[in-house]
Amino acid sequence: MRIIMEIREDAFRTPKTSRQIEDEMRQAAAVFWVARGDVAPEAVNDIAAPAAPEKEGTLYELLMQGPNVGNDADFERPAEHGRELPEWNT
C-alpha cells in the first residue's frame, strides 16, 4: 500500500529529510494501529521497517517512458558524404 502525504516544510521546528519523515510516520502509524487493535503486535516490525529502495532504471528505460512524438527521420543525422574531391590534371 502506498500513502502520499503533503506536509509544508516549515511545519517542523528543525529541518527533516523526506526519508526521516517517512520513517517517523511509518513508526507512528504502526504504534497507533497496534494500540487501537487494528494490527497484531507481531506485525509492527513489518510495518515500521523501511521500504525497500525502488530500483532505478537505465537511461534507455527512462527515455522510453517519454511520449512517442515526431518522425524518426527528424532525429537522424543527415548523410554526409564529405567534400567533393577536385580533379587533377595529371
ABEGO torsion letter per residue (X at the ends): XBBBBBBBAAABABBBBAAAAAAAAAAAAAAAAAAAGABBAAAAAAAABBBBBBBBBBAAAAAAABBBBEBAAAABBBBBAEBBBBBBBX
